[in-house]
Amino acid sequence: MPRQLDIPNATLFLNESAEIDHMRNQYLAKQRILKVKEALLPYKKKEDSKYVTYNAKNKQYKIRIPSALRKDARDKFTASSEQEVYNRLYFYLYGDDTNTIRTLFDIAIEAKSSDPDISSLTIDRYYQLWNKYYDHSKIADKPIKNIKASELKLFFKEICAGRTLSRKAFNNVKSIMNMAYDLAVESDIVTDNLSRSLNCKDLKFKAVDNSNKRYTGEDRNAILEVLQSMKHKTGYEYGIELMFCLCIRIGELKALRWSDVDFRKKAISISREVVLRKDSDGINRSVELNHTKGGEHGSRILPLSDRALIILKCLREQPKVYEHIVCTAEGNPLNTGHFNDHLKAITAKAGVPYLSSHKIRFWSVTELARATGGDLQTVMYAAGHADKSTTLHYIRAVQQDARLDEIRSCFD
């Protein structure tokens, strides 16, 4: 189970529109539960009889539909959360007139909001995409089963008009439609996901930025030199040093514990991450998950360089040592915004252009790709990638550097 850390310094307030959307979705979810319970009530034979049950072994909720309400004798539903159970039964009973893209999005995003693997920042990005591209569109309030392929293609063409979006940005916008159709298919409203099957290869996108901005080896050395010269360092400075010595995400850095370190084998286990999740008051708080991004691949063991070992030994010699390796003076998780503020100050002293903490990871993965000759499996494992296409993005950056060197050598 995720462990919530009540840290005032780690909170971020929702913007007003996202908070309103969240409240509206909670209201709609409760209304759906009440309406389903009302429909089931006449068929309850005993006071304590239940139509929704939970199987702890399979970690699934199950709906027992009264025979009088079944459209088919074989109809049955299972779901991963109680809310999803009621959503699916609501669509089963009343879905014909309410299955618009807007309603489906509301239900799908509510289910994602309760998923411990999805951070609040990801949910906020979904809302931002909805508000910008869908909220005021005609297609948003049209029943999904009545949407024609030509209408959906026109909608996609309109949001891409003038090459205003890159292909990646378009796919992010399209993921909202994919989400709505996925739910509609699972709820037997439509038979296939038109959004995923629609041919979008002829759409025109903004040119890809091939600059691949990231820290260079020289940048890293200059930054580490500044950090080594500092007499007094906080968890943020030590965190910056460790990120330049390990192939990890900032969420994984925040979750590192001393129990993960094996000084004898000179190795460290990466098995958890810290993400932001909204609490009941709609405030973002740091929550530690017992797995990393992707989840199903388990922990990964990374070797510790001599430089990394020196940093860890310095941290062990601090006046107060907490369970987590890098944290604030009070033992709280590092705040990403503050981390980048410290990084900005260090890069200024080093005379290096500032790039965010994610670009430290970009440096580490590309350097690993370069050192291994672009060995896909090694880079995937060390970086903790679940999808090889993500790893190939970094490998291509290294290959582009090599191509530039080859072209340059022709004109020396």
VEXROMI-105318 format. One line per 10 residues: their letters; for each residue x, z, y of C-alpha. Coordinates in steps of 0.5 Angstrom, whole numbers, plus 500, padded with zeros to 3 digits. Layout:
N
A = X:Z:Y  ... $
END
This chain:
412
MPRQLDIPNA = 500:500:500  503:499:507  505:505:511  502:505:518  507:508:523  504:511:529  509:508:534  507:508:542  513:504:544  511:499:538 $
TLFLNESAEI = 504:497:541  501:491:544  495:490:547  490:484:546  488:480:551  481:480:553  479:474:550  482:476:543  479:483:543  472:480:545 $
DHMRNQYLAK = 473:475:539  475:481:534  469:485:536  464:479:536  467:478:529  466:485:527  459:485:529  457:478:525  460:481:519  456:487:519 $
QRILKVKEAL = 450:483:520  451:479:514  452:485:510  446:488:512  442:482:511  445:481:504  443:488:502  436:487:505  435:481:500  438:485:494 $
LPYKKKEDSK = 434:491:496  427:489:492  431:488:486  434:495:485  432:498:479  435:505:480  437:508:486  444:508:484  445:501:481  450:497:484 $
YVTYNAKNKQ = 450:489:485  457:489:488  462:492:484  470:493:484  474:492:478  481:496:479  484:492:473  483:485:476  483:488:483  477:484:484 $
YKIRIPSALR = 470:485:487  464:482:483  457:480:485  451:481:480  446:476:483  439:478:481  436:473:476  430:472:481  435:470:487  440:465:482 $
KDARDKFTAS = 440:458:483  443:457:477  444:462:471  451:461:471  452:463:478  457:469:479  462:470:485  468:474:485  473:476:491  479:480:493 $
SEQEVYNRLY = 475:484:498  468:487:499  467:483:506  469:477:502  464:478:497  458:479:502  460:473:506  460:469:500  453:472:498  450:471:505 $
FYLYGDDTNT = 452:463:504  449:463:498  443:466:500  442:463:507  448:458:508  444:452:509  442:453:517  448:457:519  455:453:516  457:451:522 $
IRTLFDIAIE = 465:450:523  464:456:528  461:461:523  466:459:518  472:460:522  469:467:524  468:469:517  475:466:515  479:469:520  475:476:519 $
AKSSDPDISS = 478:475:512  485:474:514  485:480:519  484:484:513  489:481:509  495:486:509  500:480:509  498:477:515  500:480:522  496:481:528 $
LTIDRYYQLW = 501:476:532  498:470:527  491:472:528  492:472:535  495:465:534  489:462:530  484:465:536  489:462:541  488:455:538  481:456:537 $
NKYYDHSKIA = 480:457:544  484:451:546  482:446:542  475:448:538  471:453:542  468:448:547  468:442:542  461:439:540  464:439:533  465:446:533 $
DKPIKNIKAS = 457:448:532  455:442:528  453:444:520  459:442:516  455:438:511  453:434:516  460:432:519  462:425:517  469:423:516  469:418:523 $
ELKLFFKEIC = 467:424:527  472:428:524  477:423:525  475:422:532  476:429:534  483:429:531  484:423:535  482:426:542  486:432:541  492:428:540 $
AGRTLSRKAF = 491:423:545  497:421:550  502:424:545  500:431:547  502:434:541  508:434:536  506:433:529  507:440:527  503:443:533  497:438:530 $
NNVKSIMNMA = 498:441:523  497:448:526  491:446:530  488:442:524  489:449:519  483:451:523  479:446:520  482:446:513  480:454:513  473:452:515 $
YDLAVESDIV = 473:447:510  476:451:504  471:457:505  465:452:505  468:449:498  469:456:495  462:457:498  459:451:495  456:448:501  460:442:501 $
TDNLSRSLNC = 464:439:495  471:437:498  475:439:503  474:433:508  479:435:513  485:435:508  483:429:505  482:425:511  488:420:513  491:422:519 $
KDLKFKAVDN = 498:418:518  496:413:524  495:419:529  500:418:535  505:424:536  510:427:541  517:425:539  520:431:535  525:435:539  532:434:535 $
SNKRYTGEDR = 536:438:539  536:444:534  538:449:539  541:455:535  547:460:536  554:456:534  560:460:531  563:460:537  557:464:540  557:469:535 $
NAILEVLQSM = 564:471:535  563:472:543  557:476:542  560:480:536  566:481:541  562:484:546  558:488:541  565:491:538  568:493:545  562:497:547 $
KHKTGYEYGI = 563:505:546  556:507:546  551:503:542  543:503:540  540:501:534  538:495:538  546:493:539  547:495:531  541:491:529  544:485:533 $
ELMFCLCIRI = 550:485:529  547:486:523  543:480:524  549:476:525  552:478:518  546:478:514  541:472:512  535:476:514  528:476:519  528:481:524 $
GELKALRWSD = 522:484:520  526:485:514  532:488:519  527:493:521  525:495:514  532:496:511  533:503:508  539:507:506  537:507:499  537:499:499 $
VDFRKKAISI = 545:499:500  550:499:494  556:501:497  560:500:491  557:493:489  558:491:497  551:489:496  544:490:500  537:489:497  532:486:502 $
SREVVLRKDS = 525:488:499  520:490:505  518:488:512  515:491:518  509:487:521  504:488:527  497:489:525  491:491:529  489:498:528  481:500:529 $
DGINRSVELN = 482:501:536  485:493:537  492:495:538  498:492:535  502:497:531  508:497:526  506:497:519  511:497:514  510:492:507  513:493:501 $
HTKGGEHGSR = 515:486:500  518:480:504  514:474:507  512:470:501  511:476:497  511:474:490  518:473:489  520:480:489  527:483:493  533:479:494 $
ILPLSDRALI = 540:482:493  545:479:499  553:481:499  555:485:504  561:482:508  567:487:511  564:486:518  557:488:515  560:494:511  564:497:518 $
ILKCLREQPK = 557:496:522  553:500:516  559:506:516  559:506:524  551:507:523  552:513:518  557:516:522  551:517:528  549:524:530  542:523:527 $
VYEHIVCTAE = 541:519:521  534:517:519  531:513:513  531:507:516  538:504:517  537:501:524  531:504:529  531:507:536  534:514:537  527:517:535 $
GNPLNTGHFN = 527:514:529  522:509:530  522:502:528  525:497:533  521:493:538  522:485:538  521:485:545  526:490:547  530:487:541  530:480:545 $
DHLKAITAKA = 532:484:552  538:487:549  540:480:546  539:477:553  544:482:556  549:482:551  549:474:551  550:474:559  556:479:558  559:474:553 $
GVPYLSSHKI = 557:468:557  553:465:552  546:462:553  540:466:551  536:464:545  531:469:541  532:473:535  529:468:531  535:463:533  540:468:530 $
RFWSVTELAR = 537:467:523  537:460:524  544:460:525  545:464:519  541:460:514  544:453:517  551:457:516  549:458:509  547:451:508  554:449:511 $
ATGGDLQTVM = 558:453:507  554:452:500  554:444:501  547:444:502  545:447:495  538:448:496  537:454:490  542:458:493  540:457:501  532:458:498 $
YAAGHADKST = 534:465:495  539:468:500  534:466:506  528:468:502  524:462:503  518:461:498  517:453:500  523:449:499  521:444:505  522:450:510 $
TLHYIRAVQQ = 529:450:507  530:443:507  529:444:515  535:448:516  539:443:511  537:437:515  540:441:521  547:441:518  546:434:516  545:432:523 $
DARLDEIRSC = 551:435:525  555:432:520  552:425:522  554:426:529  561:428:527  562:422:523  559:417:529  564:421:534  570:419:529  568:412:529 $
FD = 570:412:537  576:416:537 $
END
